[in-house]
Amino acid sequence: MRILLGSLVALVVLCALASATPTITFGAWNVQAFGTSKARKPEVLKVVAETFRQWDIGLLMEIRDNSNTAVKDLHRAINDYSGPQYDLVISPRLGNSVSKEQYGFFYKRGLVKVVDSYLANDKGNKFSREPYNVLFEVQGGQRFFAVPLHTVPEDSVREIDALVPVFDDAVRRFRTDKGFIVGDLNADCTYVSDREKTGLRLRREPGWTWLIPDGVDTTVSNTHCAYDRIIVNRAMLGISVANSARVVNFQRDNRLSQMEALRISDHSAIAFDIQAPGANVGPRPNPPQGGDAPSKPAVKPHEPLRPRNRDNRPGPRPLETTALAIALIIALVTVPATASLSAPRAVPM
């Protein structure tokens, strides 16, 4: 009985310690064709700014603005609110066509800093908009990097497969193995079929976990496709908060109609949480509320998703697995001590 009680106490303590570890939130959003036209609309800028303020680091994709003013307007809008301020690192304008795009990362000043960043070396011209890799350091010393990508839909299979060497190069350059791939990969439906998914290196090779799994809807339109993804390697999975990956339904958060939401983007955002020991993360802002009920009941706002491994089966839960393992060890170690305490004493004759 004492052994069982000791094990339960150890498990509760370890789980409490794990849940007490500070965490930060990384979010990503393809705000469709974000340029001066959308930046001039206060109702659009407000929704985008308030969504990004929910996160400690936020990736903005599909910035289309050769004047470079739209993203500055958004940056000002994000920092117009009281509370933490955000800094911005942005890629060069990218693209093989006339339409160029940029990746932009907003990150919370004082909590997160950019250590290094670089444009991936696109040997063989495999990407239309090559990844702009960024190494972050969170207050307390936690480091990790992001490899963002917005694929051309028709070339998604080729571009996704080309991410593995880009990721390996980032590991070498940044001198850390904690990293993840994130973005609008168009990795579903007609662009990447189920058969094509099984052939992807990020599915075939061990060590990769798709935190946004198949079957999830990351769209605002009437389609049901998991275009937007977060894919972590084994080291990154170890510092990711279990079951924290989610679709951020800005339509429902802001109680917009489908038509109103589509004026902002045809994609929902995605996010997940990362352990940040020693960081002073502060209170979280509440999601915005207002307006009428949405016309498309997609997923619940911030609905947690079960990560999937390369076989598309539910992946491991790092914190729970570690806690259970340590509790079991404690229980086994305490068996002899508990047994000796409960053993009958010899009575001298």
C-alpha positions in Angstrom: 0.0 0.0 0.0 2.8 2.3 0.9 4.6 1.5 -2.4 1.4 2.4 -4.4 0.9 5.6 -2.4 4.5 6.7 -2.9 4.3 6.1 -6.6 1.1 8.1 -6.9 2.5 11.0 -4.9 5.7 11.0 -7.1 3.6 11.0 -10.3 1.4 13.9 -9.1 4.5 15.9 -8.1 6.3 15.2 -11.4 3.2 16.1 -13.5 2.8 19.3 -11.5 6.4 20.2 -12.1 6.0 19.5 -15.8 2.9 21.6 -16.1 4.6 24.4 -14.1 7.3 24.8 -16.7 6.9 28.1 -18.5 5.9 27.8 -22.2 5.7 30.1 -25.2 3.4 29.9 -28.1 4.5 29.8 -31.8 1.8 30.6 -34.3 1.8 30.8 -38.1 -0.8 32.3 -40.5 -1.0 32.6 -44.3 -2.9 35.9 -44.5 -3.8 35.5 -48.1 -2.1 38.2 -50.4 -1.3 40.5 -47.5 -0.5 43.9 -49.0 -1.5 47.5 -48.9 -5.1 46.8 -49.8 -5.7 44.7 -46.7 -3.5 46.9 -44.5 -5.7 49.9 -45.4 -8.8 48.2 -44.0 -9.0 48.8 -40.2 -11.3 45.8 -39.6 -8.8 43.4 -41.3 -5.7 44.9 -39.6 -7.4 44.6 -36.2 -8.2 40.9 -36.6 -4.7 40.1 -37.8 -2.9 42.2 -35.1 -5.0 40.7 -32.3 -4.4 37.2 -33.6 -0.6 37.7 -33.6 -0.7 39.2 -30.1 -1.9 35.8 -28.9 1.5 34.4 -29.7 5.1 35.0 -28.5 6.4 34.3 -32.0 4.2 34.6 -35.1 5.0 33.7 -38.7 3.2 35.8 -41.3 3.2 34.3 -44.8 2.2 35.5 -48.3 3.3 39.1 -47.7 2.8 40.7 -51.2 3.9 44.3 -51.0 6.7 45.8 -53.1 6.3 49.1 -51.3 7.2 47.4 -48.0 4.6 49.4 -46.2 1.8 46.9 -45.4 3.9 44.8 -43.0 5.1 48.1 -41.3 1.5 49.1 -40.8 0.7 45.7 -39.3 3.8 46.0 -37.0 2.5 49.3 -35.7 -0.9 47.9 -35.2 0.4 45.0 -33.2 2.4 47.4 -31.0 -0.4 49.9 -30.6 -1.8 47.7 -27.8 -0.7 48.2 -24.3 1.6 45.4 -22.9 4.4 43.6 -24.5 5.9 45.0 -27.7 7.0 43.0 -30.7 10.1 43.1 -33.0 10.1 41.9 -36.6 12.5 40.0 -38.8 11.6 39.7 -42.5 12.9 37.8 -45.5 13.8 39.3 -48.9 11.1 39.2 -51.5 11.0 35.7 -53.0 9.4 34.0 -56.0 10.1 32.8 -59.5 7.1 34.6 -60.9 6.2 38.3 -61.1 4.3 37.9 -57.8 6.9 38.0 -55.0 6.3 37.1 -51.4 8.0 37.5 -48.0 8.1 35.6 -44.7 7.9 37.7 -41.6 8.4 36.7 -38.0 7.0 38.9 -35.2 8.5 38.0 -31.8 7.9 39.4 -28.3 10.5 41.9 -27.2 12.4 41.0 -24.1 11.2 37.4 -24.1 12.5 36.2 -27.5 15.4 37.3 -29.6 16.6 36.3 -33.0 20.1 34.9 -32.8 20.7 34.2 -36.5 18.7 34.0 -39.8 19.5 33.2 -43.4 17.9 32.3 -46.7 18.2 28.7 -47.6 20.6 27.8 -50.4 18.2 26.6 -53.1 20.4 24.4 -55.2 18.6 23.2 -58.3 15.8 25.8 -57.9 13.6 23.4 -56.1 11.6 26.1 -54.3 9.6 29.0 -55.7 9.9 30.7 -52.3 12.8 29.1 -50.5 12.7 28.9 -46.7 14.0 31.8 -44.6 15.5 29.9 -41.6 15.5 31.7 -38.2 17.2 30.7 -34.9 15.4 32.0 -31.8 16.5 32.1 -28.2 13.9 32.5 -25.4 14.6 34.1 -22.1 16.1 31.4 -20.0 18.3 30.0 -22.8 16.0 27.7 -24.8 17.0 27.7 -28.5 15.3 26.4 -31.5 14.9 27.2 -35.2 12.0 27.5 -37.7 12.1 26.5 -41.3 9.1 28.3 -43.0 7.7 27.4 -46.4 4.8 28.5 -48.6 4.7 26.0 -51.4 3.4 26.5 -54.9 0.3 24.2 -54.8 1.2 22.2 -57.9 4.8 21.7 -56.8 4.1 20.8 -53.2 5.3 17.2 -53.3 8.7 18.3 -54.8 9.1 21.2 -52.5 8.2 19.3 -49.3 10.7 16.6 -50.2 13.4 19.2 -50.7 12.9 20.4 -47.1 15.0 17.6 -45.5 18.4 18.8 -46.8 17.4 22.4 -46.0 16.6 21.3 -42.4 19.9 19.4 -42.0 21.8 22.4 -43.2 20.1 24.6 -40.6 21.0 22.0 -37.9 24.7 22.4 -38.9 24.6 26.2 -39.3 22.7 26.9 -36.1 24.5 24.2 -34.0 21.3 22.9 -32.5 19.1 20.0 -33.4 15.9 21.5 -32.1 13.9 22.7 -35.0 10.7 22.4 -37.0 9.2 23.0 -40.4 6.1 25.2 -40.5 3.9 26.9 -43.1 1.3 26.6 -45.8 2.7 23.4 -47.4 -0.5 22.7 -49.3 0.0 19.2 -48.0 -3.4 17.7 -48.6 -6.3 17.1 -50.9 -5.6 17.4 -54.6 -2.1 18.9 -54.2 -0.7 16.1 -52.1 -2.8 12.9 -52.3 -2.8 10.2 -49.6 -0.6 8.0 -51.8 1.9 10.8 -52.4 2.0 11.5 -48.6 3.3 8.0 -47.9 6.2 8.6 -50.3 7.3 11.9 -48.7 10.7 11.7 -46.9 9.1 13.5 -44.0 6.8 10.5 -43.7 9.1 7.7 -44.7 12.1 8.6 -42.6 12.0 8.1 -38.8 12.2 11.0 -36.4 9.6 13.3 -37.8 6.2 14.0 -36.2 3.4 15.9 -37.9 1.8 18.0 -35.1 -1.0 19.1 -37.4 -2.3 15.7 -38.7 -4.2 14.6 -41.7 -8.0 15.0 -41.5 -7.8 18.5 -39.9 -9.3 21.5 -41.7 -7.1 24.6 -41.9 -9.2 26.3 -44.5 -11.9 29.0 -44.2 -13.7 28.1 -47.5 -16.0 25.1 -47.9 -13.1 22.7 -48.5 -11.8 20.4 -45.7 -8.0 20.2 -46.1 -5.0 20.2 -43.9 -2.9 22.5 -46.0 -1.0 24.2 -43.1 1.4 22.0 -41.1 3.9 21.9 -38.2 6.4 19.1 -38.5 9.0 18.6 -35.7 12.0 16.4 -35.4 12.7 14.2 -32.4 14.7 16.8 -30.5 12.0 19.5 -31.0 9.3 17.0 -30.0 11.0 16.7 -26.7 10.5 20.4 -25.8 7.1 20.7 -27.4 4.1 20.7 -25.1 2.1 17.5 -25.6 -1.2 18.0 -27.4 -0.8 21.7 -27.7 -0.9 21.9 -31.5 -4.1 23.5 -32.7 -5.9 25.2 -35.5 -6.6 28.9 -34.5 -10.0 29.6 -35.9 -9.9 33.4 -36.3 -13.4 33.3 -37.9 -14.9 31.9 -34.7 -12.7 33.9 -32.3 -13.9 37.1 -33.9 -17.4 35.8 -34.6 -17.2 36.6 -38.3 -19.4 35.3 -41.1 -17.6 33.1 -43.7 -17.7 36.0 -46.2 -16.2 38.4 -43.7 -13.5 35.9 -42.8 -12.6 35.3 -46.5 -11.9 39.0 -46.9 -9.0 38.4 -44.5 -7.8 35.0 -45.5 -8.8 31.6 -46.9 -6.6 29.9 -44.2 -7.0 29.5 -40.5 -3.9 29.9 -38.4 -2.0 27.1 -36.6 0.0 27.1 -33.4 1.7 25.0 -30.7 3.4 25.5 -27.4 7.1 25.1 -26.6 8.7 24.6 -23.2 10.8 27.6 -22.1 12.4 26.9 -18.7 13.4 30.1 -16.9 11.3 32.4 -19.0 9.0 35.0 -17.5 6.2 34.7 -20.0 3.6 36.8 -18.2 -0.2 36.6 -18.6 -1.8 35.5 -21.8 -4.3 37.8 -23.6 -7.8 36.5 -24.2 -8.9 35.7 -27.7 -10.9 38.6 -29.3 -14.7 38.4 -29.2 -17.5 40.2 -31.0 -19.8 40.2 -34.0 -22.3 37.6 -35.1 -22.0 33.8 -35.0 -19.9 32.3 -37.9 -21.6 30.5 -40.7 -19.0 27.7 -41.0 -18.6 25.6 -37.9 -15.0 24.5 -38.6 -13.1 23.3 -35.6 -13.4 24.5 -32.0 -11.2 27.6 -31.4 -7.7 26.5 -30.4 -8.8 22.9 -30.6 -5.9 20.7 -29.4 -4.8 18.1 -31.9 -3.1 14.7 -31.3 0.3 14.7 -33.1 1.0 12.0 -35.7 4.2 10.2 -36.4 5.4 9.1 -39.9 2.9 6.3 -40.1 0.1 8.8 -39.2 -0.5 7.1 -35.9 -0.9 9.1 -32.7 2.6 10.2 -31.6 4.1 10.1 -28.1 3.4 12.5 -25.3 6.8 13.5 -24.0 5.9 15.1 -20.6 3.5 12.3 -19.6 5.9 9.6 -20.7 8.8 11.1 -18.8 6.7 11.6 -15.7 5.5 8.0 -15.7 9.0 6.6 -16.3 10.5 8.6 -13.4 7.6 7.7 -11.1 8.1 4.0 -11.9 11.8 4.3 -11.1 11.1 6.0 -7.8 8.6 3.2 -7.0 11.1 0.5 -7.7 13.8 2.2 -5.7 11.6 2.6 -2.7 10.5 -1.0 -2.6 13.4 -2.3 -0.5 13.1 0.7 1.9 9.4 0.3 2.4 9.7 -3.5 2.8 12.4 -3.1 5.5 10.2 -0.6 7.4 7.3 -3.0 7.4 9.3 -6.2 8.2 8.7 -7.7 11.7 11.5 -7.2 14.2 13.3 -10.1 15.8 12.4 -10.5 19.5 15.4 -11.4 21.7 14.9 -14.7 23.6 
